[in-house]
């Protein structure tokens, strides 16, 4: 089976194994566009340091290696950057202009 525009994180793959067995996911390929928070080779990057610092502060006890948390943090970061670009008069027009830049 080939599915486009989908990436399975370790969380989903582990759930599939737990519920249906390893044969369900054996041979699967999944490609993502985010750094893997479970891979220590990315721990020295600025973004991963920020993510892990925020997780330690606001999500103590949560699994920092869960890629879904990293995805959520990245989306939140982008949203804050966008809102920051809006300036003092947030309008739809300003939002669209900021998003395009």
MOHU-V402766 format. One record per pair of residues at least 4 apart in sequence whose C-alpha atoms are under 8 Angstrom apart, sorted by the first residue. I is the first residue (numbers start at 1). J is the second residue. Records with the same first field share a line. If there is no record, write none. Layout:
BEGIN
I: J  J
END
This chain:
BEGIN
6: 30  31
7: 30  31  32
8: 12  13  30  31  32
9: 13  66  67  68
10: 14  66  67
11: 15  66  67
12: 16
13: 17  25
14: 18
15: 19
16: 20  21  22  24  25
17: 21  22  23  24  25
18: 22
20: 24
21: 25
22: 26
34: 71
35: 42
36: 42  65  67
37: 42  43  48  64  65  66  67  70
38: 64  65  66  67
39: 43
42: 48
43: 48  49
44: 48  49
45: 49
46: 50
47: 51
48: 52
49: 53
50: 54
51: 55  70  73
52: 56  64
53: 57
54: 58  59
55: 59  60  62  64
56: 60  61
64: 69  70
66: 70
67: 71
68: 72
69: 73
70: 74
71: 75
72: 76
73: 77
74: 78
75: 79
76: 80
77: 81
78: 82
79: 83
80: 84
81: 85
82: 86  95  98  99
83: 87  95
85: 98
86: 90  91  94  95  98
89: 94
90: 94  95
91: 95
92: 96
93: 97
94: 98
95: 99
96: 100
97: 101
END
